[in-house]
Amino acid sequence: MAGHGRTVSGRLTSLSRVFLLPLALLAGLVAAGPARAGSDAFGETSEAKAPAEFVALSDVDPTILQEMRYFTPHNFVGVRIDGYEQPLCILTRPAAEALHKAQVTLRAQGYSLKVYDCYRPQRAVDHFVAWAEDLDDEAMKAEFYPDVDKSRLFLDGYIAAKSGHSRGSTTDLTIVKLPAVPTRPYRPGETLVPCYAPQAQRFPDNSVDMGTGFDCFDTLSHTLDPRIQGEQLKNRLLLKNTLEDLGFVNLAEEWWHYTYKPELFPDTYFDFPVSRRSLLSAAVGP
């Protein structure tokens, strides 16, 4: 999901997708504010430019579809997320090149990849945390977490203070049948339908049927949930097998979440904005 992290017993998913911090420690981090690279135990950096190893996915493969959900209000928060200045997928180059190889394989079968999220700045994760602490804001509950009490988002591991996306080698994605039918824009205020409803009833994503929508806070999102059968399971396995053959590792609690291994920056959480400007400044240098 947006970084939902659960334990080995089935609660290791998270917006940080790494681990859930005790709230006391989280409060200390928020009070301290963002740190420079290497200045804390998490290796967090608030530098405004990307390292040279980061690229725009469209520069590596312009055929991969992009629907960057956190640039839009169609997400579990209901507004554009901090740090998303452009609807742009940014990844480390090895991850982007591996996605290109996956795309070649899928296009030969009549499909295309579509990414929902890629690199995610730390300020975006902080936005998720602040939203989760505001128990009165449930504007998008009916679609994204209809059966989860918002007061349990931290305890159940759906929200955490760090995300593997901030390291640059993790992406959220799906498969679209070609030729792709455009997904209509989300209209703020429209009637919301649960993310686990039958595909014909939930928001009309052009993805193949994966059994739930993207960022669905529900156990049905677990990649191999036994209730997912038939065409839905076939679609999940097509994505899983294609990506795992190229070095990606799936987060078992989220059918859409994959990390390319080995990561170039396994211990660093970046905070440069999602924008061409961040990449251009990296190319130009100081």
C-alpha angles and dihedrals in degrees: 000000000000086000105312113170129192139185126258087266090065102288103091096105118106149150082254090040087199111075142322115250123215109259092241091058090044090054090052092051093050091049092050093051127212118333134213122256111290093005096112140029092269097052090234117176129193095190111143096223132065123241114254090256091072121090140175108258090222089062090057098039119003092183095070108100119236127205102166100197098188091059086062133054090246097101137091092276095050099225137072108283122241114265097027101113095158135019091252133139110221122183141157109275097249091054092047092048091050090052088052089056091049090050092054089053094047096044089057086060095047098263140107133206118241122197123211097181138000128164109015121196120230090244088063091053088049088053090054091050093050090049092050091053091055099081092182094064106085099139094134100033095109091064108029107029108011095151100037122089106229091223088067099052093104096039093048092047100245093123128038138163098248132045131198086221088073089066091064105237100085127089138178111219150148142193127264126197113237133272086047118224109215117250110239117240118266113248112216109237096025119137110278124222124201113268091233095054118115111288094250090058104042126074108308103253114171090226120116112261108283095169094254137034123257116286094017109166095215138100089246085075090068103114096234100029104157092229089067107087142149119015093357092057091044090055093048091050092048089057093041098047094044094052098039090054087062099048103274122135120211123222101232094218095055122049090200100050121097134164124199113228136247093034118217091217107029094160104034127090110197127206106191113130123262098254143108087250091066091054095043092053089051090053094047095044129208 
